[in-house]
């Protein structure tokens, strides 16, 4: 699929600079790279949200089952999972 887009001057300069310095082969490649990176960031953010939601759901289930939930330990577990997810 082909798109025609109009970039603001600042982004035109950015794309032109990437091509001129050899960081991109063409303006099209520069835009594709930018969209791909945005996609990766959104995927990573989605994984992180799912991990946090999973931990919150598990903690809620424990609470409803009247099992004790140690807040600091639960937060440590969440922080560890967030750190691992952030590295992916």
Protein Blocks (a to p, Z undefined) as FASTA:
>chain_A
ZZdddddfklmmmmmmmmmnopafbfklmmmmmmmmmmmmmmmmmmmmmmmmmmmmmmmm
mmmnopacdfklmmmmmmmmmmmmmmZZ
